[in-house]
Amino acid sequence: MDIENMTPRRPYLLRAFYDWLVDNELTPHLVVDATLPGVKVPMDFVTDGQIVLNIAPRAVGNLELGNEAVSFNARFGGRPHTVIVPLYAAVAIYGRENGAGTMFEPEPAYEVHDGEAFENFGLEQDDADIEGIVEAPEEETKSSPLMSVAETTPSDDDNPDDEPPRPRGRPSLRVVK
């Protein structure tokens, strides 16, 4: 069988690397090309057409790593968002702590020709929706720093991936026999 006739390997590799990273207690980050049609991410956090998403179990809700898209709920800057990433827009997956992971190579099944990707993968496209998703005001996009998805509220100052804060007060030891 020709490789052009085979199903794409990207969904299988994405799920395998995700499981491997989580099993090794690393924080999986997904690099996404946010300029492609069908990508639904908060454009305030897009830099140079890409966004890096923290897809760790503690950072997202309702994570689905499907054959056509990755979808989940997360908070960006304290505001809840539903994120949808068609797999043709997934660029790489890696562990934040050490960079272990992979970049996805181009596959014939994901070549986009005049909106074919929507028909091939069952993704519905709404012209009004795309304007709001793909185009963001330039001043906001350039001035906003790239941030990872986190399970925090606006009042939380600590990064959930860091160690817990030290207890305040006088240090004490407890004897354990």
C-alpha positions as a Markdown table, in Angstrom:
| # | Residue | x | y | z |
|---|---|---|---|---|
| 1 | Met | 0.0 | 0.0 | 0.0 |
| 2 | Asp | 1.3 | 3.5 | -0.9 |
| 3 | Ile | 1.9 | 5.9 | 1.9 |
| 4 | Glu | -0.4 | 8.4 | 0.3 |
| 5 | Asn | -3.3 | 5.9 | 0.7 |
| 6 | Met | -2.6 | 5.2 | 4.4 |
| 7 | Thr | -4.3 | 7.0 | 7.3 |
| 8 | Pro | -2.2 | 9.9 | 8.8 |
| 9 | Arg | 0.2 | 8.8 | 11.5 |
| 10 | Arg | 0.1 | 12.2 | 13.4 |
| 11 | Pro | -2.8 | 11.3 | 15.7 |
| 12 | Tyr | -1.2 | 8.1 | 16.8 |
| 13 | Leu | 2.2 | 9.8 | 17.3 |
| 14 | Leu | 0.6 | 12.7 | 19.2 |
| 15 | Arg | -1.3 | 10.3 | 21.6 |
| 16 | Ala | 1.8 | 8.1 | 22.1 |
| 17 | Phe | 4.1 | 11.1 | 22.9 |
| 18 | Tyr | 1.5 | 12.6 | 25.1 |
| 19 | Asp | 1.2 | 9.4 | 27.1 |
| 20 | Trp | 4.9 | 9.0 | 27.3 |
| 21 | Leu | 5.5 | 12.5 | 28.5 |
| 22 | Val | 2.8 | 12.3 | 31.2 |
| 23 | Asp | 4.0 | 8.8 | 32.3 |
| 24 | Asn | 7.5 | 10.4 | 32.8 |
| 25 | Glu | 6.0 | 13.2 | 34.8 |
| 26 | Leu | 6.8 | 15.9 | 32.2 |
| 27 | Thr | 4.6 | 18.7 | 31.1 |
| 28 | Pro | 3.4 | 18.2 | 27.5 |
| 29 | His | 3.4 | 21.3 | 25.4 |
| 30 | Leu | 1.7 | 21.3 | 22.0 |
| 31 | Val | 3.0 | 23.8 | 19.3 |
| 32 | Val | 0.3 | 24.9 | 17.0 |
| 33 | Asp | 0.2 | 26.9 | 13.7 |
| 34 | Ala | -2.5 | 29.3 | 14.6 |
| 35 | Thr | -2.7 | 30.8 | 11.1 |
| 36 | Leu | -4.4 | 27.7 | 9.5 |
| 37 | Pro | -8.2 | 27.7 | 9.1 |
| 38 | Gly | -10.2 | 25.8 | 11.7 |
| 39 | Val | -7.8 | 26.5 | 14.6 |
| 40 | Lys | -9.7 | 28.0 | 17.6 |
| 41 | Val | -7.2 | 29.4 | 20.1 |
| 42 | Pro | -7.1 | 32.8 | 22.0 |
| 43 | Met | -5.4 | 35.0 | 19.5 |
| 44 | Asp | -4.1 | 37.3 | 22.3 |
| 45 | Phe | -1.5 | 34.6 | 23.1 |
| 46 | Val | -0.3 | 33.9 | 19.5 |
| 47 | Thr | 3.2 | 35.0 | 18.6 |
| 48 | Asp | 4.6 | 34.8 | 15.1 |
| 49 | Gly | 1.6 | 32.7 | 14.0 |
| 50 | Gln | 2.2 | 30.0 | 16.6 |
| 51 | Ile | 1.0 | 29.3 | 20.1 |
| 52 | Val | 2.4 | 26.8 | 22.6 |
| 53 | Leu | -0.3 | 25.1 | 24.6 |
| 54 | Asn | 0.3 | 23.3 | 28.0 |
| 55 | Ile | -1.9 | 20.2 | 27.6 |
| 56 | Ala | -1.0 | 18.6 | 30.9 |
| 57 | Pro | -3.9 | 16.9 | 32.7 |
| 58 | Arg | -3.8 | 19.5 | 35.5 |
| 59 | Ala | -3.9 | 22.4 | 33.1 |
| 60 | Val | -6.8 | 21.4 | 30.8 |
| 61 | Gly | -10.3 | 19.9 | 31.1 |
| 62 | Asn | -12.1 | 17.6 | 28.8 |
| 63 | Leu | -9.0 | 16.8 | 26.8 |
| 64 | Glu | -9.8 | 14.8 | 23.6 |
| 65 | Leu | -6.9 | 13.6 | 21.4 |
| 66 | Gly | -9.0 | 12.6 | 18.4 |
| 67 | Asn | -8.0 | 11.4 | 14.9 |
| 68 | Glu | -9.0 | 14.8 | 13.4 |
| 69 | Ala | -8.5 | 17.3 | 16.2 |
| 70 | Val | -7.3 | 18.0 | 19.7 |
| 71 | Ser | -9.9 | 19.8 | 21.8 |
| 72 | Phe | -10.0 | 20.9 | 25.5 |
| 73 | Asn | -11.2 | 23.6 | 27.8 |
| 74 | Ala | -8.6 | 25.8 | 29.5 |
| 75 | Arg | -8.1 | 29.2 | 31.1 |
| 76 | Phe | -6.0 | 31.9 | 29.4 |
| 77 | Gly | -5.3 | 35.0 | 31.5 |
| 78 | Gly | -8.0 | 33.8 | 33.9 |
| 79 | Arg | -10.7 | 33.6 | 31.3 |
| 80 | Pro | -12.1 | 30.2 | 30.2 |
| 81 | His | -11.7 | 29.2 | 26.5 |
| 82 | Thr | -12.6 | 26.1 | 24.4 |
| 83 | Val | -9.6 | 25.2 | 22.3 |
| 84 | Ile | -9.8 | 23.3 | 19.0 |
| 85 | Val | -6.7 | 22.3 | 17.1 |
| 86 | Pro | -7.1 | 20.4 | 13.9 |
| 87 | Leu | -4.3 | 17.9 | 13.6 |
| 88 | Tyr | -3.0 | 19.5 | 10.4 |
| 89 | Ala | -2.2 | 22.5 | 12.6 |
| 90 | Ala | -0.2 | 20.6 | 15.2 |
| 91 | Val | 3.5 | 21.3 | 14.6 |
| 92 | Ala | 5.2 | 19.5 | 17.6 |
| 93 | Ile | 4.8 | 18.0 | 21.0 |
| 94 | Tyr | 7.5 | 18.2 | 23.7 |
| 95 | Gly | 8.2 | 18.2 | 27.4 |
| 96 | Arg | 8.6 | 21.6 | 28.9 |
| 97 | Glu | 11.2 | 20.4 | 31.4 |
| 98 | Asn | 13.7 | 18.9 | 28.9 |
| 99 | Gly | 12.5 | 19.4 | 25.4 |
| 100 | Ala | 12.0 | 15.7 | 24.8 |
| 101 | Gly | 9.4 | 15.1 | 22.1 |
| 102 | Thr | 9.0 | 15.4 | 18.3 |
| 103 | Met | 8.2 | 17.7 | 15.5 |
| 104 | Phe | 5.6 | 16.3 | 13.0 |
| 105 | Glu | 6.7 | 16.0 | 9.4 |
| 106 | Pro | 4.3 | 17.0 | 6.6 |
| 107 | Glu | 1.9 | 14.3 | 5.5 |
| 108 | Pro | 0.0 | 14.1 | 2.2 |
| 109 | Ala | -3.3 | 13.7 | 4.1 |
| 110 | Tyr | -2.9 | 17.1 | 5.7 |
| 111 | Glu | -2.0 | 19.1 | 2.6 |
| 112 | Val | -4.7 | 21.9 | 2.4 |
| 113 | His | -5.9 | 22.8 | -1.1 |
| 114 | Asp | -8.7 | 25.4 | -1.1 |
| 115 | Gly | -10.4 | 24.3 | 2.1 |
| 116 | Glu | -10.3 | 20.6 | 1.3 |
| 117 | Ala | -9.1 | 19.9 | 4.9 |
| 118 | Phe | -12.5 | 20.9 | 6.2 |
| 119 | Glu | -14.3 | 18.4 | 3.9 |
| 120 | Asn | -11.8 | 15.6 | 4.5 |
| 121 | Phe | -11.8 | 15.9 | 8.3 |
| 122 | Gly | -15.4 | 16.8 | 8.9 |
| 123 | Leu | -14.6 | 20.2 | 10.4 |
| 124 | Glu | -17.2 | 22.8 | 9.8 |
| 125 | Gln | -16.1 | 26.2 | 8.7 |
| 126 | Asp | -18.0 | 29.4 | 9.4 |
| 127 | Asp | -16.7 | 32.5 | 7.6 |
| 128 | Ala | -17.7 | 34.8 | 10.5 |
| 129 | Asp | -16.0 | 32.5 | 12.9 |
| 130 | Ile | -12.7 | 32.4 | 11.0 |
| 131 | Glu | -12.4 | 36.2 | 11.1 |
| 132 | Gly | -12.7 | 36.3 | 14.8 |
| 133 | Ile | -10.3 | 33.4 | 15.3 |
| 134 | Val | -7.6 | 34.0 | 12.7 |
| 135 | Glu | -7.5 | 37.8 | 12.7 |
| 136 | Ala | -6.6 | 39.6 | 15.9 |
| 137 | Pro | -5.9 | 43.3 | 16.4 |
| 138 | Glu | -2.2 | 43.7 | 15.6 |
| 139 | Glu | -1.4 | 45.9 | 18.7 |
| 140 | Glu | -2.8 | 43.2 | 21.1 |
| 141 | Thr | -1.0 | 40.3 | 19.3 |
| 142 | Lys | 2.4 | 42.1 | 19.3 |
| 143 | Ser | 2.3 | 43.4 | 22.9 |
| 144 | Ser | 0.9 | 40.2 | 24.6 |
| 145 | Pro | 3.5 | 37.8 | 25.9 |
| 146 | Leu | 3.2 | 34.1 | 25.0 |
| 147 | Met | 1.7 | 32.3 | 28.0 |
| 148 | Ser | 1.1 | 28.6 | 28.7 |
| 149 | Val | -2.3 | 27.3 | 29.6 |
| 150 | Ala | -2.7 | 27.0 | 33.4 |
| 151 | Glu | -5.3 | 25.9 | 35.8 |
| 152 | Thr | -5.1 | 29.2 | 37.8 |
| 153 | Thr | -7.4 | 32.0 | 38.6 |
| 154 | Pro | -6.4 | 35.6 | 38.1 |
| 155 | Ser | -5.6 | 36.0 | 41.8 |
| 156 | Asp | -3.1 | 33.1 | 41.8 |
| 157 | Asp | 0.5 | 34.4 | 41.5 |
| 158 | Asp | 2.2 | 31.0 | 41.6 |
| 159 | Asn | 2.8 | 28.8 | 38.6 |
| 160 | Pro | 1.1 | 25.4 | 39.3 |
| 161 | Asp | 4.1 | 23.7 | 37.8 |
| 162 | Asp | 6.5 | 25.1 | 40.4 |
| 163 | Glu | 7.1 | 23.7 | 43.8 |
| 164 | Pro | 4.5 | 24.5 | 46.5 |
| 165 | Pro | 5.2 | 27.7 | 48.5 |
| 166 | Arg | 7.1 | 27.3 | 51.7 |
| 167 | Pro | 5.2 | 27.4 | 54.9 |
| 168 | Arg | 5.5 | 30.7 | 56.8 |
| 169 | Gly | 6.5 | 31.0 | 60.3 |
| 170 | Arg | 9.3 | 29.4 | 62.4 |
| 171 | Pro | 10.7 | 26.2 | 60.9 |
| 172 | Ser | 10.2 | 23.0 | 63.0 |
| 173 | Leu | 11.2 | 19.4 | 62.8 |
| 174 | Arg | 9.0 | 16.4 | 63.8 |
| 175 | Val | 10.4 | 13.2 | 65.2 |
| 176 | Val | 9.2 | 10.1 | 63.4 |
| 177 | Lys | 9.9 | 6.7 | 65.0 |
